[in-house]
């Protein structure tokens, strides 16, 4: 089966099926290339300014009480 | 003037070569008599220092006894965290007090973030040389 024979059928597909087909093909290609799917979490607590303020208050308190460590 | 200490980037996955080099800083954490050696990731994007659960346990902290609740963001937002203060030595420098958000997870690295690691130390990255420099702040 050649691309020329398949294309008219693909073009006739509903929009959502075209997206589905694209996803399927991309997944298949990435697997062939050895690229793994999955989530890659970023653990940085960015923009956690309230947390930072709370830790700074804790440090101040620690300084007042004197180093215990 | 204090001379900076230079450290190599650490290759955490040799199969990925250059892509897996990370600025991991060797440090010694202590609380009273309890001492733990660890590597902290220099994370200038992190608002706070983060301590994995098991390291806190090794230092003798008991979760239920910690009263300062810390609300984190990003992927850590779903985890509870407590504020704790430790003594940290980055050789060859003197000990400093570092405050950590101690999380209830071990699925996170020891992170050295803005509050308060980057308030205590200046850091220069020389990524092309796979090295970084750390200098304590001038008092």
N, CA and C atoms of all chains as a GROMACS GRO file, in nm:
protein
  624
    1UNK      N    1   0.085  -0.120   0.000
    1UNK     CA    2   0.000   0.000   0.000
    1UNK      C    3   0.089   0.125   0.000
    2UNK      N    4   0.062   0.218  -0.090
    2UNK     CA    5   0.147   0.338  -0.097
    2UNK      C    6   0.078   0.457  -0.030
    3UNK      N    7   0.156   0.561  -0.004
    3UNK     CA    8   0.102   0.682   0.057
    3UNK      C    9  -0.006   0.745  -0.030
    4UNK      N   10   0.014   0.737  -0.161
    4UNK     CA   11  -0.081   0.797  -0.256
    4UNK      C   12  -0.219   0.731  -0.243
    5UNK      N   13  -0.222   0.602  -0.222
    5UNK     CA   14  -0.352   0.535  -0.209
    5UNK      C   15  -0.416   0.560  -0.072
    6UNK      N   16  -0.330   0.579   0.030
    6UNK     CA   17  -0.383   0.598   0.166
    6UNK      C   18  -0.434   0.742   0.188
    7UNK      N   19  -0.363   0.841   0.129
    7UNK     CA   20  -0.393   0.981   0.158
    7UNK      C   21  -0.541   1.022   0.140
    8UNK      N   22  -0.605   0.982   0.030
    8UNK     CA   23  -0.746   1.023   0.016
    8UNK      C   24  -0.832   0.972   0.132
    9UNK      N   25  -0.805   0.850   0.177
    9UNK     CA   26  -0.882   0.795   0.290
    9UNK      C   27  -0.854   0.873   0.417
   10UNK      N   28  -0.728   0.911   0.437
   10UNK     CA   29  -0.691   0.987   0.557
   10UNK      C   30  -0.759   1.123   0.555
   11UNK      N   31  -0.758   1.187   0.437
   11UNK     CA   32  -0.819   1.321   0.426
   11UNK      C   33  -0.970   1.316   0.452
   12UNK      N   34  -1.028   1.202   0.427
   12UNK     CA   35  -1.172   1.190   0.447
   12UNK      C   36  -1.210   1.168   0.593
   13UNK      N   37  -1.112   1.143   0.674
   13UNK     CA   38  -1.141   1.116   0.816
   13UNK      C   39  -1.193   1.241   0.886
   14UNK      N   40  -1.276   1.223   0.990
   14UNK     CA   41  -1.317   1.340   1.070
   14UNK      C   42  -1.195   1.400   1.140
   15UNK      N   43  -1.209   1.528   1.177
   15UNK     CA   44  -1.097   1.602   1.237
   15UNK      C   45  -1.036   1.530   1.357
   16UNK      N   46  -1.124   1.482   1.448
   16UNK     CA   47  -1.071   1.418   1.570
   16UNK      C   48  -0.992   1.290   1.537
   17UNK      N   49  -1.036   1.220   1.434
   17UNK     CA   50  -0.964   1.098   1.395
   17UNK      C   51  -0.827   1.131   1.333
   18UNK      N   52  -0.823   1.248   1.263
   18UNK     CA   53  -0.694   1.290   1.206
   18UNK      C   54  -0.593   1.316   1.320
   19UNK      N   55  -0.642   1.383   1.426
   19UNK     CA   56  -0.553   1.408   1.541
   19UNK      C   57  -0.509   1.278   1.606
   20UNK      N   58  -0.605   1.188   1.620
   20UNK     CA   59  -0.576   1.058   1.681
   20UNK      C   60  -0.468   0.985   1.601
   21UNK      N   61  -0.484   0.988   1.468
   21UNK     CA   62  -0.389   0.922   1.379
   21UNK      C   63  -0.249   0.984   1.395
   22UNK      N   64  -0.248   1.119   1.402
   22UNK     CA   65  -0.119   1.187   1.421
   22UNK      C   66  -0.052   1.144   1.550
   23UNK      N   67  -0.132   1.138   1.658
   23UNK     CA   68  -0.077   1.098   1.788
   23UNK      C   69  -0.020   0.956   1.782
   24UNK      N   70  -0.100   0.868   1.718
   24UNK     CA   71  -0.056   0.728   1.708
   24UNK      C   72   0.077   0.718   1.634
   25UNK      N   73   0.085   0.793   1.523
   25UNK     CA   74   0.207   0.786   1.441
   25UNK      C   75   0.327   0.845   1.516
   26UNK      N   76   0.303   0.957   1.588
   26UNK     CA   77   0.413   1.019   1.663
   26UNK      C   78   0.463   0.927   1.773
   27UNK      N   79   0.368   0.860   1.841
   27UNK     CA   80   0.407   0.767   1.947
   27UNK      C   81   0.491   0.654   1.890
   28UNK      N   82   0.443   0.601   1.775
   28UNK     CA   83   0.514   0.491   1.711
   28UNK      C   84   0.654   0.534   1.669
   29UNK      N   85   0.664   0.654   1.611
   29UNK     CA   86   0.795   0.704   1.567
   29UNK      C   87   0.890   0.726   1.684
   30UNK      N   88   0.835   0.786   1.793
   30UNK     CA   89   0.923   0.814   1.908
   30UNK      C   90   0.972   0.684   1.971
   31UNK      N   91   0.886   0.579   1.967
   31UNK     CA   92   0.930   0.449   2.020
   31UNK      C   93   1.039   0.390   1.934
   32UNK      N   94   1.023   0.407   1.802
   32UNK     CA   95   1.126   0.357   1.710
   32UNK      C   96   1.259   0.428   1.730
   33UNK      N   97   1.249   0.560   1.765
   33UNK     CA   98   1.371   0.639   1.786
   33UNK      C   99   1.431   0.614   1.923
   34UNK      N  100   1.360   0.538   2.006
   34UNK     CA  101   1.410   0.510   2.140
   34UNK      C  102   1.380   0.620   2.240
   35UNK      N  103   1.288   0.709   2.204
   35UNK     CA  104   1.251   0.815   2.298
   35UNK      C  105   1.137   0.764   2.385
   36UNK      N  106   1.154   0.771   2.514
   36UNK     CA  107   1.052   0.719   2.605
   36UNK      C  108   0.946   0.824   2.632
   37UNK      N  109   0.823   0.774   2.638
   37UNK     CA  110   0.716   0.863   2.679
   37UNK      C  111   0.716   0.872   2.830
   38UNK      N  112   0.653   0.970   2.883
   38UNK     CA  113   0.642   0.975   3.028
   38UNK      C  114   0.653   1.115   3.080
   39UNK      N  115   0.632   1.127   3.211
   39UNK     CA  116   0.640   1.258   3.274
   39UNK      C  117   0.776   1.276   3.336
   40UNK      N  118   0.826   1.396   3.327
   40UNK     CA  119   0.956   1.427   3.385
   40UNK      C  120   0.937   1.540   3.485
   41UNK      N  121   0.910   1.505   3.610
   41UNK     CA  122   0.875   1.609   3.707
   41UNK      C  123   0.990   1.704   3.738
   42UNK      N  124   0.957   1.827   3.759
   42UNK     CA  125   1.054   1.927   3.804
   42UNK      C  126   1.021   1.955   3.950
   43UNK      N  127   1.116   1.924   4.035
   43UNK     CA  128   1.086   1.931   4.178
   43UNK      C  129   1.108   2.068   4.239
   44UNK      N  130   1.170   2.160   4.166
   44UNK     CA  131   1.199   2.291   4.223
   44UNK      C  132   1.073   2.359   4.277
   45UNK      N  133   1.074   2.396   4.403
   45UNK     CA  134   0.961   2.474   4.455
   45UNK      C  135   0.977   2.621   4.415
   46UNK      N  136   0.959   2.649   4.287
   46UNK     CA  137   0.974   2.785   4.238
   46UNK      C  138   0.854   2.870   4.282
   47UNK      N  139   0.877   2.999   4.298
   47UNK     CA  140   0.773   3.093   4.339
   47UNK      C  141   0.710   3.058   4.474
   48UNK      N  142   0.780   2.982   4.556
   48UNK     CA  143   0.726   2.948   4.689
   48UNK      C  144   0.775   3.054   4.789
   49UNK      N  145   0.735   3.178   4.764
   49UNK     CA  146   0.789   3.288   4.845
   49UNK      C  147   0.738   3.288   4.989
   50UNK      N  148   0.615   3.242   5.006
   50UNK     CA  149   0.562   3.233   5.144
   50UNK      C  150   0.640   3.130   5.224
   51UNK      N  151   0.674   3.020   5.157
   51UNK     CA  152   0.755   2.916   5.222
   51UNK      C  153   0.891   2.974   5.260
   52UNK      N  154   0.948   3.053   5.169
   52UNK     CA  155   1.078   3.115   5.196
   52UNK      C  156   1.069   3.209   5.316
   53UNK      N  157   0.961   3.287   5.321
   53UNK     CA  158   0.943   3.380   5.433
   53UNK      C  159   0.929   3.303   5.564
   54UNK      N  160   0.857   3.191   5.560
   54UNK     CA  161   0.838   3.111   5.681
   54UNK      C  162   0.972   3.054   5.729
   55UNK      N  163   1.056   3.010   5.634
   55UNK     CA  164   1.188   2.956   5.673
   55UNK      C  165   1.277   3.066   5.729
   56UNK      N  166   1.268   3.186   5.673
   56UNK     CA  167   1.351   3.297   5.724
   56UNK      C  168   1.310   3.334   5.866
   57UNK      N  169   1.180   3.326   5.894
   57UNK     CA  170   1.132   3.354   6.031
   57UNK      C  171   1.184   3.247   6.126
   58UNK      N  172   1.186   3.123   6.077
   58UNK     CA  173   1.237   3.012   6.158
   58UNK      C  174   1.385   3.031   6.190
   59UNK      N  175   1.460   3.080   6.091
   59UNK     CA  176   1.603   3.107   6.112
   59UNK      C  177   1.624   3.217   6.215
   60UNK      N  178   1.542   3.321   6.206
   60UNK     CA  179   1.551   3.432   6.302
   60UNK      C  180   1.528   3.380   6.444
   61UNK      N  181   1.424   3.298   6.455
   61UNK     CA  182   1.389   3.239   6.585
   61UNK      C  183   1.505   3.153   6.636
   62UNK      N  184   1.563   3.075   6.545
   62UNK     CA  185   1.677   2.988   6.578
   62UNK      C  186   1.795   3.072   6.626
   63UNK      N  187   1.817   3.186   6.560
   63UNK     CA  188   1.929   3.273   6.596
   63UNK      C  189   1.907   3.328   6.737
   64UNK      N  190   1.781   3.368   6.766
   64UNK     CA  191   1.750   3.424   6.898
   64UNK      C  192   1.769   3.321   7.009
   65UNK      N  193   1.727   3.199   6.979
   65UNK     CA  194   1.737   3.094   7.080
   65UNK      C  195   1.880   3.044   7.099
   66UNK      N  196   1.965   3.079   7.001
   66UNK     CA  197   2.104   3.034   7.006
   66UNK      C  198   2.116   2.902   6.936
   67UNK      N  199   2.231   2.883   6.869
   67UNK     CA  200   2.252   2.760   6.793
   67UNK      C  201   2.247   2.639   6.886
   68UNK      N  202   2.166   2.543   6.847
   68UNK     CA  203   2.154   2.422   6.930
   68UNK      C  204   2.226   2.304   6.866
   69UNK      N  205   2.260   2.321   6.736
   69UNK     CA  206   2.324   2.208   6.667
   69UNK      C  207   2.474   2.205   6.694
   70UNK      N  208   3.984   3.885   5.172
   70UNK     CA  209   3.885   3.829   5.078
   70UNK      C  210   3.890   3.676   5.081
   71UNK      N  211   3.772   3.615   5.085
   71UNK     CA  212   3.766   3.469   5.092
   71UNK      C  213   3.783   3.408   4.953
   72UNK      N  214   3.871   3.309   4.944
   72UNK     CA  215   3.892   3.240   4.817
   72UNK      C  216   3.777   3.144   4.791
   73UNK      N  217   3.725   3.142   4.668
   73UNK     CA  218   3.617   3.047   4.638
   73UNK      C  219   3.667   2.902   4.635
   74UNK      N  220   3.577   2.810   4.663
   74UNK     CA  221   3.609   2.667   4.650
   74UNK      C  222   3.547   2.618   4.519
   75UNK      N  223   3.624   2.541   4.445
   75UNK     CA  224   3.577   2.494   4.313
   75UNK      C  225   3.537   2.347   4.322
   76UNK      N  226   3.425   2.313   4.262
   76UNK     CA  227   3.374   2.175   4.264
   76UNK      C  228   3.341   2.130   4.122
   77UNK      N  229   3.354   1.999   4.095
   77UNK     CA  230   3.316   1.950   3.962
   77UNK      C  231   3.166   1.923   3.953
   78UNK      N  232   3.108   1.941   3.836
   78UNK     CA  233   2.972   1.892   3.812
   78UNK      C  234   2.978   1.740   3.823
   79UNK      N  235   2.870   1.679   3.868
   79UNK     CA  236   2.868   1.533   3.886
   79UNK      C  237   2.787   1.469   3.774
   80UNK      N  238   2.846   1.364   3.716
   80UNK     CA  239   2.780   1.291   3.609
   80UNK      C  240   2.686   1.189   3.672
   81UNK      N  241   2.556   1.217   3.673
   81UNK     CA  242   2.463   1.128   3.744
   81UNK      C  243   2.420   1.008   3.659
   82UNK      N  244   2.442   1.014   3.529
   82UNK     CA  245   2.410   0.901   3.443
   82UNK      C  246   2.514   0.895   3.330
   83UNK      N  247   2.622   0.819   3.351
   83UNK     CA  248   2.731   0.817   3.253
   83UNK      C  249   2.687   0.782   3.112
   84UNK      N  250   2.574   0.710   3.098
   84UNK     CA  251   2.530   0.673   2.963
   84UNK      C  252   2.481   0.795   2.885
   85UNK      N  253   2.448   0.903   2.958
   85UNK     CA  254   2.398   1.024   2.890
   85UNK      C  255   2.506   1.131   2.873
   86UNK      N  256   2.625   1.099   2.918
   86UNK     CA  257   2.741   1.188   2.905
   86UNK      C  258   2.710   1.330   2.950
   87UNK      N  259   2.736   1.428   2.865
   87UNK     CA  260   2.724   1.571   2.899
   87UNK      C  261   2.585   1.608   2.951
   88UNK      N  262   2.483   1.536   2.904
   88UNK     CA  263   2.345   1.573   2.939
   88UNK      C  264   2.312   1.550   3.084
   89UNK      N  265   2.390   1.468   3.153
   89UNK     CA  266   2.352   1.435   3.290
   89UNK      C  267   2.443   1.500   3.395
   90UNK      N  268   2.521   1.598   3.355
   90UNK     CA  269   2.606   1.666   3.453
   90UNK      C  270   2.521   1.758   3.540
   91UNK      N  271   2.540   1.749   3.672
   91UNK     CA  272   2.459   1.831   3.763
   91UNK      C  273   2.548   1.899   3.866
   92UNK      N  274   2.514   2.023   3.904
   92UNK     CA  275   2.592   2.092   4.006
   92UNK      C  276   2.554   2.042   4.146
   93UNK      N  277   2.613   1.929   4.184
   93UNK     CA  278   2.584   1.869   4.314
   93UNK      C  279   2.698   1.905   4.410
   94UNK      N  280   2.661   1.967   4.519
   94UNK     CA  281   2.759   2.018   4.615
   94UNK      C  282   2.770   1.924   4.735
   95UNK      N  283   2.892   1.873   4.764
   95UNK     CA  284   2.906   1.788   4.883
   95UNK      C  285   2.900   1.874   5.009
   96UNK      N  286   2.820   1.830   5.104
   96UNK     CA  287   2.810   1.905   5.230
   96UNK      C  288   2.781   1.811   5.345
   97UNK      N  289   2.808   1.859   5.465
   97UNK     CA  290   2.781   1.781   5.586
   97UNK      C  291   2.674   1.854   5.666
   98UNK      N  292   2.567   1.782   5.695
   98UNK     CA  293   2.457   1.840   5.773
   98UNK      C  294   2.460   1.782   5.913
   99UNK      N  295   2.428   1.866   6.011
   99UNK     CA  296   2.426   1.811   6.147
   99UNK      C  297   2.319   1.878   6.232
  100UNK      N  298   2.273   1.800   6.328
  100UNK     CA  299   2.180   1.848   6.430
  100UNK      C  300   2.223   1.780   6.559
  101UNK      N  301   2.281   1.858   6.649
  101UNK     CA  302   2.334   1.798   6.772
  101UNK      C  303   2.445   1.701   6.738
  102UNK      N  304   2.430   1.578   6.786
  102UNK     CA  305   2.533   1.475   6.764
  102UNK      C  306   2.514   1.403   6.630
  103UNK      N  307   2.401   1.424   6.569
  103UNK     CA  308   2.371   1.351   6.445
  103UNK      C  309   2.434   1.423   6.325
  104UNK      N  310   2.507   1.347   6.244
  104UNK     CA  311   2.577   1.404   6.129
  104UNK      C  312   2.550   1.321   6.004
  105UNK      N  313   2.521   1.388   5.894
  105UNK     CA  314   2.495   1.318   5.767
  105UNK      C  315   2.571   1.388   5.655
  106UNK      N  316   2.638   1.308   5.571
  106UNK     CA  317   2.702   1.365   5.452
  106UNK      C  318   2.607   1.348   5.334
  107UNK      N  319   2.600   1.450   5.251
  107UNK     CA  320   2.505   1.443   5.139
  107UNK      C  321   2.554   1.531   5.024
  108UNK      N  322   2.483   1.520   4.912
  108UNK     CA  323   2.508   1.608   4.798
  108UNK      C  324   2.381   1.691   4.776
  109UNK      N  325   2.395   1.822   4.771
  109UNK     CA  326   2.281   1.909   4.747
  109UNK      C  327   2.287   1.966   4.606
  110UNK      N  328   2.172   1.967   4.539
  110UNK     CA  329   2.165   2.025   4.405
  110UNK      C  330   2.155   2.177   4.416
  111UNK      N  331   2.247   2.248   4.353
  111UNK     CA  332   2.241   2.394   4.352
  111UNK      C  333   2.127   2.434   4.258
  112UNK      N  334   2.017   2.476   4.316
  112UNK     CA  335   1.894   2.501   4.239
  112UNK      C  336   1.853   2.646   4.257
  113UNK      N  337   1.906   2.733   4.171
  113UNK     CA  338   1.877   2.876   4.188
  113UNK      C  339   1.731   2.908   4.157
  114UNK      N  340   1.659   2.815   4.095
  114UNK     CA  341   1.517   2.837   4.068
  114UNK      C  342   1.429   2.798   4.184
  115UNK      N  343   1.486   2.732   4.284
  115UNK     CA  344   1.408   2.690   4.400
  115UNK      C  345   1.402   2.804   4.501
  116UNK      N  346   1.284   2.834   4.549
  116UNK     CA  347   1.270   2.943   4.646
  116UNK      C  348   1.327   2.905   4.781
  117UNK      N  349   1.329   2.776   4.811
  117UNK     CA  350   1.373   2.730   4.944
  117UNK      C  351   1.466   2.609   4.932
  118UNK      N  352   1.536   2.581   5.040
  118UNK     CA  353   1.610   2.455   5.051
  118UNK      C  354   1.509   2.343   5.079
  119UNK      N  355   1.534   2.227   5.023
  119UNK     CA  356   1.442   2.114   5.045
  119UNK      C  357   1.521   1.994   5.095
  120UNK      N  358   1.470   1.930   5.199
  120UNK     CA  359   1.537   1.812   5.256
  120UNK      C  360   1.447   1.690   5.238
  121UNK      N  361   1.498   1.582   5.174
  121UNK     CA  362   1.417   1.459   5.162
  121UNK      C  363   1.390   1.399   5.300
  122UNK      N  364   1.282   1.322   5.308
  122UNK     CA  365   1.236   1.270   5.436
  122UNK      C  366   1.342   1.189   5.511
  123UNK      N  367   1.406   1.094   5.440
  123UNK     CA  368   1.498   1.002   5.508
  123UNK      C  369   1.619   1.076   5.568
  124UNK      N  370   1.664   1.183   5.504
  124UNK     CA  371   1.777   1.257   5.560
  124UNK      C  372   1.738   1.324   5.692
  125UNK      N  373   1.617   1.376   5.697
  125UNK     CA  374   1.567   1.437   5.821
  125UNK      C  375   1.560   1.335   5.933
  126UNK      N  376   1.512   1.215   5.894
  126UNK     CA  377   1.504   1.106   5.992
  126UNK      C  378   1.642   1.069   6.044
  127UNK      N  379   1.739   1.058   5.951
  127UNK     CA  380   1.876   1.022   5.991
  127UNK      C  381   1.936   1.126   6.085
  128UNK      N  382   1.888   1.250   6.074
  128UNK     CA  383   1.939   1.357   6.161
  128UNK      C  384   1.863   1.362   6.293
  129UNK      N  385   1.770   1.270   6.311
  129UNK     CA  386   1.702   1.258   6.439
  129UNK      C  387   1.573   1.338   6.452
  130UNK      N  388   1.525   1.396   6.342
  130UNK     CA  389   1.400   1.472   6.350
  130UNK      C  390   1.280   1.377   6.352
  131UNK      N  391   1.181   1.414   6.431
  131UNK     CA  392   1.056   1.337   6.437
  131UNK      C  393   0.947   1.425   6.376
  132UNK      N  394   0.885   1.372   6.272
  132UNK     CA  395   0.788   1.451   6.195
  132UNK      C  396   0.682   1.516   6.285
  133UNK      N  397   0.625   1.437   6.374
  133UNK     CA  398   0.513   1.485   6.456
  133UNK      C  399   0.555   1.598   6.550
  134UNK      N  400   0.684   1.608   6.576
  134UNK     CA  401   0.730   1.712   6.670
  134UNK      C  402   0.758   1.846   6.602
  135UNK      N  403   0.754   1.847   6.471
  135UNK     CA  404   0.785   1.972   6.401
  135UNK      C  405   0.658   2.054   6.384
  136UNK      N  406   0.663   2.179   6.430
  136UNK     CA  407   0.543   2.262   6.436
  136UNK      C  408   0.529   2.359   6.318
  137UNK      N  409   0.641   2.390   6.250
  137UNK     CA  410   0.633   2.490   6.142
  137UNK      C  411   0.595   2.424   6.011
  138UNK      N  412   0.470   2.448   5.970
  138UNK     CA  413   0.422   2.389   5.846
  138UNK      C  414   0.463   2.478   5.728
  139UNK      N  415   0.513   2.416   5.622
  139UNK     CA  416   0.559   2.492   5.505
  139UNK      C  417   0.478   2.446   5.384
  140UNK      N  418   0.425   2.543   5.310
  140UNK     CA  419   0.349   2.510   5.190
  140UNK      C  420   0.438   2.531   5.068
  141UNK      N  421   0.462   2.423   4.996
  141UNK     CA  422   0.551   2.431   4.880
  141UNK      C  423   0.470   2.445   4.751
  142UNK      N  424   0.542   2.462   4.641
  142UNK     CA  425   0.475   2.482   4.512
  142UNK      C  426   0.526   2.378   4.413
  143UNK      N  427   0.479   2.388   4.289
  143UNK     CA  428   0.522   2.295   4.184
  143UNK      C  429   0.483   2.152   4.219
  144UNK      N  430   0.567   2.057   4.179
  144UNK     CA  431   0.537   1.915   4.204
  144UNK      C  432   0.536   1.881   4.352
  145UNK      N  433   0.598   1.967   4.433
  145UNK     CA  434   0.605   1.939   4.576
  145UNK      C  435   0.482   1.989   4.651
  146UNK      N  436   0.392   2.059   4.580
  146UNK     CA  437   0.277   2.122   4.647
  146UNK      C  438   0.188   2.019   4.715
  147UNK      N  439   0.182   1.898   4.660
  147UNK     CA  440   0.092   1.795   4.717
  147UNK      C  441   0.151   1.729   4.842
  148UNK      N  442   0.277   1.759   4.872
  148UNK     CA  443   0.341   1.695   4.987
  148UNK      C  444   0.345   1.788   5.108
  149UNK      N  445   0.328   1.730   5.225
  149UNK     CA  446   0.343   1.809   5.347
  149UNK      C  447   0.489   1.840   5.368
  150UNK      N  448   0.516   1.954   5.429
  150UNK     CA  449   0.656   1.989   5.460
  150UNK      C  450   0.660   2.062   5.593
  151UNK      N  451   0.772   2.049   5.661
  151UNK     CA  452   0.793   2.115   5.790
  151UNK      C  453   0.922   2.195   5.784
  152UNK      N  454   0.927   2.305   5.852
  152UNK     CA  455   1.049   2.386   5.855
  152UNK      C  456   1.144   2.337   5.963
  153UNK      N  457   1.270   2.317   5.927
  153UNK     CA  458   1.370   2.278   6.026
  153UNK      C  459   1.500   2.356   5.999
  154UNK      N  460   1.581   2.373   6.103
  154UNK     CA  461   1.708   2.445   6.087
  154UNK      C  462   1.822   2.349   6.121
  155UNK      N  463   1.924   2.349   6.033
  155UNK     CA  464   2.038   2.259   6.050
  155UNK      C  465   2.167   2.337   6.043
  156UNK      N  466   2.273   2.274   6.093
  156UNK     CA  467   2.406   2.327   6.072
  156UNK      C  468   2.463   2.259   5.948
  157UNK      N  469   2.526   2.336   5.860
  157UNK     CA  470   2.580   2.278   5.737
  157UNK      C  471   2.724   2.323   5.719
  158UNK      N  472   2.808   2.226   5.683
  158UNK     CA  473   2.948   2.260   5.653
  158UNK      C  474   2.975   2.227   5.507
  159UNK      N  475   3.021   2.330   5.435
  159UNK     CA  476   3.070   2.310   5.299
  159UNK      C  477   3.220   2.335   5.308
  160UNK      N  478   3.295   2.224   5.304
  160UNK     CA  479   3.440   2.234   5.322
  160UNK      C  480   3.499   2.315   5.205
  161UNK      N  481   3.591   2.404   5.231
  161UNK     CA  482   3.668   2.426   5.354
  161UNK      C  483   3.612   2.538   5.443
  162UNK      N  484   3.486   2.576   5.424
  162UNK     CA  485   3.432   2.693   5.494
  162UNK      C  486   3.374   2.656   5.630
  163UNK      N  487   3.348   2.760   5.710
  163UNK     CA  488   3.290   2.739   5.843
  163UNK      C  489   3.143   2.697   5.831
  164UNK      N  490   3.090   2.646   5.941
  164UNK     CA  491   2.951   2.601   5.943
  164UNK      C  492   2.855   2.720   5.932
  165UNK      N  493   2.743   2.698   5.864
  165UNK     CA  494   2.638   2.799   5.856
  165UNK      C  495   2.506   2.734   5.897
  166UNK      N  496   2.407   2.818   5.932
  166UNK     CA  497   2.274   2.766   5.962
  166UNK      C  498   2.192   2.768   5.834
  167UNK      N  499   2.137   2.655   5.798
  167UNK     CA  500   2.050   2.649   5.681
  167UNK      C  501   1.911   2.602   5.724
  168UNK      N  502   1.809   2.671   5.674
  168UNK     CA  503   1.671   2.630   5.701
  168UNK      C  504   1.621   2.548   5.583
  169UNK      N  505   1.553   2.440   5.612
  169UNK     CA  506   1.504   2.349   5.508
  169UNK      C  507   1.354   2.327   5.519
  170UNK      N  508   1.292   2.309   5.403
  170UNK     CA  509   1.157   2.254   5.400
  170UNK      C  510   1.176   2.102   5.396
  171UNK      N  511   1.146   2.038   5.508
  171UNK     CA  512   1.162   1.892   5.518
  171UNK      C  513   1.034   1.828   5.465
  172UNK      N  514   1.047   1.755   5.353
  172UNK     CA  515   0.926   1.701   5.289
  172UNK      C  516   0.900   1.558   5.333
  173UNK      N  517   0.777   1.515   5.312
  173UNK     CA  518   0.740   1.377   5.348
  173UNK      C  519   0.766   1.283   5.232
  174UNK      N  520   0.866   1.312   5.152
  174UNK     CA  521   0.896   1.228   5.035
  174UNK      C  522   1.047   1.208   5.022
  175UNK      N  523   1.081   1.090   4.966
  175UNK     CA  524   1.221   1.066   4.932
  175UNK      C  525   1.240   1.074   4.781
  176UNK      N  526   1.131   1.103   4.712
  176UNK     CA  527   1.138   1.111   4.566
  176UNK      C  528   1.177   1.252   4.522
  177UNK      N  529   1.268   1.310   4.594
  177UNK     CA  530   1.314   1.445   4.563
  177UNK      C  531   1.459   1.456   4.608
  178UNK      N  532   1.537   1.535   4.536
  178UNK     CA  533   1.676   1.555   4.576
  178UNK      C  534   1.684   1.654   4.691
  179UNK      N  535   1.798   1.652   4.757
  179UNK     CA  536   1.830   1.759   4.851
  179UNK      C  537   1.855   1.882   4.765
  180UNK      N  538   1.769   1.983   4.781
  180UNK     CA  539   1.780   2.104   4.699
  180UNK      C  540   1.835   2.219   4.781
  181UNK      N  541   1.927   2.293   4.723
  181UNK     CA  542   1.980   2.413   4.787
  181UNK      C  543   1.927   2.532   4.709
  182UNK      N  544   1.834   2.605   4.769
  182UNK     CA  545   1.763   2.712   4.698
  182UNK      C  546   1.793   2.850   4.754
  183UNK      N  547   1.711   2.945   4.709
  183UNK     CA  548   1.735   3.086   4.744
  183UNK      C  549   1.732   3.110   4.894
  184UNK      N  550   1.629   3.062   4.963
  184UNK     CA  551   1.623   3.075   5.110
  184UNK      C  552   1.661   2.940   5.170
  185UNK      N  553   1.774   2.935   5.229
  185UNK     CA  554   1.864   3.046   5.245
  185UNK      C  555   2.006   3.014   5.195
  186UNK      N  556   2.020   2.906   5.115
  186UNK     CA  557   2.156   2.873   5.070
  186UNK      C  558   2.217   2.988   4.990
  187UNK      N  559   2.141   3.040   4.891
  187UNK     CA  560   2.196   3.145   4.805
  187UNK      C  561   2.206   3.280   4.877
  188UNK      N  562   2.149   3.287   4.997
  188UNK     CA  563   2.170   3.407   5.079
  188UNK      C  564   2.302   3.398   5.154
  189UNK      N  565   2.350   3.276   5.173
  189UNK     CA  566   2.474   3.254   5.248
  189UNK      C  567   2.596   3.239   5.158
  190UNK      N  568   2.574   3.194   5.036
  190UNK     CA  569   2.687   3.166   4.946
  190UNK      C  570   2.665   3.229   4.808
  191UNK      N  571   2.774   3.279   4.751
  191UNK     CA  572   2.773   3.320   4.611
  191UNK      C  573   2.820   3.201   4.529
  192UNK      N  574   2.756   3.183   4.413
  192UNK     CA  575   2.790   3.067   4.330
  192UNK      C  576   2.816   3.113   4.186
  193UNK      N  577   2.922   3.062   4.128
  193UNK     CA  578   2.951   3.087   3.987
  193UNK      C  579   2.954   2.953   3.914
  194UNK      N  580   2.877   2.945   3.807
  194UNK     CA  581   2.878   2.822   3.727
  194UNK      C  582   2.971   2.839   3.607
  195UNK      N  583   3.056   2.739   3.585
  195UNK     CA  584   3.141   2.735   3.466
  195UNK      C  585   3.105   2.606   3.394
  196UNK      N  586   2.987   2.606   3.334
  196UNK     CA  587   2.932   2.481   3.278
  196UNK      C  588   3.020   2.424   3.168
  197UNK      N  589   3.081   2.514   3.089
  197UNK     CA  590   3.165   2.465   2.978
  197UNK      C  591   3.288   2.392   3.031
  198UNK      N  592   3.325   2.423   3.158
  198UNK     CA  593   3.439   2.353   3.220
  198UNK      C  594   3.392   2.244   3.316
  199UNK      N  595   3.259   2.225   3.323
  199UNK     CA  596   3.198   2.126   3.415
  199UNK      C  597   3.239   2.152   3.560
  200UNK      N  598   3.245   2.278   3.596
  200UNK     CA  599   3.284   2.313   3.733
  200UNK      C  600   3.200   2.430   3.784
  201UNK      N  601   3.194   2.443   3.916
  201UNK     CA  602   3.130   2.561   3.974
  201UNK      C  603   3.208   2.604   4.098
  202UNK      N  604   3.192   2.731   4.132
  202UNK     CA  605   3.262   2.786   4.248
  202UNK      C  606   3.163   2.834   4.353
  203UNK      N  607   3.200   2.813   4.477
  203UNK     CA  608   3.115   2.856   4.588
  203UNK      C  609   3.198   2.942   4.682
  204UNK      N  610   3.141   3.055   4.723
  204UNK     CA  611   3.210   3.144   4.817
  204UNK      C  612   3.111   3.189   4.924
  205UNK      N  613   3.149   3.183   5.051
  205UNK     CA  614   3.059   3.234   5.154
  205UNK      C  615   3.043   3.385   5.141
  206UNK      N  616   2.928   3.436   5.181
  206UNK     CA  617   2.907   3.581   5.171
  206UNK      C  618   3.006   3.653   5.263
  207UNK      N  619   3.044   3.773   5.222
  207UNK     CA  620   3.134   3.855   5.304
  207UNK      C  621   3.051   3.916   5.416
  208UNK      N  622   3.101   3.905   5.538
  208UNK     CA  623   3.024   3.960   5.650
  208UNK      C  624   3.051   4.109   5.667
   0.00000   0.00000   0.00000
